[in-house]
Amino acid sequence: MKERLSREVIALRAAKDFFDGAVVNLGGGIPALAANFVPEGRTVLFHTENGALGFGPVPSSELEAQPHLMGASGLPFMPLPGMCFFDHAASFGMIRGGHIDITVLGALQVSEKGDLANWTFPKRGLGNIGGGMDLAFGCRKVIATMEHVTPNGELKILTECTYPITSPRCISLIVTDIAVIKVSETGLVLEEVAPGWTVEEVQALTEPKLIVAEDIKEIQL
Amino acid sequence: MAIQKIYKTPDEVVADISDGATIMVGGFGHAIDRPQTLIKALANKGVKNLTLISNSAGVAGKLGIGSLGGKPFIDEEILIENGQVRKVICSVPASLVMSKPNAFERLYREGKIELEYVPQGTLAERIRAGGAGLGGFYTPTGVGTLIERGKEKRTIDGKEMILEFALRADYALIRAYQADTMGNLIYKGIMRSFNAIMPQAAKTAIAEVEEIVDMGELDPEVIITPGIFVDRIVKILREEG
């Protein structure tokens, strides 16, 4: 078995795209881990849809956690000077209104065109749309983080999503445990591969034909 | 002017809620933002056939997700479990942990409860619109997904949008931090969420609060919910956190 990147490293790679001053919303799971990897020297304002902006990291000890300072993923956060609170209508006004620069979301499937499916699958029937649909529609840049294939080896990067979609043509970058893929007008561009992986090996686990970037490189961390 | 909004007990404050009522339940999903005292009073009262408008169908409380230390807390799952609910309008109906289905999922699979799926931002805005006297609004969220089914579509500024209608309710059950005797409310941290938008969308708004203070004690500059939106106030029972 070839080595794949850990969930932390996937999050770390996604966080490299956080520019200085960016307003960022992180979904649950792998995306939430990206909060720990803001590149040095850059300031990022974190937004949580339950009504807080500009808050700090997860407290290092449980004793510091406070019940009125908690994010949408259920984790507490530390207060930070400049932080503010607001209601749900204002919070989603920020999201739909294009005031959030980047969101990182988990994905069950992503299509060649950048369609995202991440809220349900046929076997479960029910699922939770939550705030993910508004985030996928409203944020300026949507990054999908995920394992490249399911634990059973099923492909997740597909020509067309087979699960109900969250938002069409919303994803601009896919970061997986073996590759970084950009969604472009002409198709999926393979830009980076994990250490030890070849273009052919990544292609074999990806349904659409990948365009190989001229300057393709190993994932830089 | 005699304004009497303060009720002594949770049972009194929900006493007139009857079968078939449409009820907004505030909060996002954390222990501190859910109106636990009022939900419990409604469960004790046993009214049936309720329609709930809430962010979730009770997905976090039993699992202790959203409380410090993972301590279980009360959410609408107890009403659903009791068979008091006919329909839920929400964005998060299913358990957050797939291997531990919630009461809603069990009843839904048995065909005993109805669901209207609403993306969270659309839910918040439908409630806001209801409180602001609007009929609805056009939103891009949901275009090209299952959510657009049966909805009017329009292209505005070159962007496809769907028409979503306002939501109103008979009652709103919410939680705030402090109230004055006029019903003015302030919150703490993340408590505003759905709590600060539901009172104005309901015929009768009931707030449970940590503390009730005299008129003039809350700084008018920081009041979030103006008192005219709030009809009844009751103190949180400590045991309900």
Interface residues (C-beta under 8 A of the other chain):
Chain A: T48 E49 N50 G51 A52 E62 A65 Q66 P67 H68 L69 M70 A72 G74 P76 F85 F86 D87 H88 A89 S91 F92 G93 I95 R96 R124 G125 L126 G127 N128 I129 G130 G131 M133 D134 F137 G138 P164 I165 T166 S167 P168
Chain B: F28 G29 H30 A31 I32 D33 N55 V59 A60 I65 G66 S67 L68 G69 S91 V92 P93 A94 L96 M98 E105 Y108 R109 L115 Y117 V118 P119 Q120 G121 T122 A124 E125 I127 R128 T139 P140 T141 G142 V143 G144 T145 L146 I147 Y187 K188 G189 I190 M191 R192 S193 F194 N195 A196 I197 I224
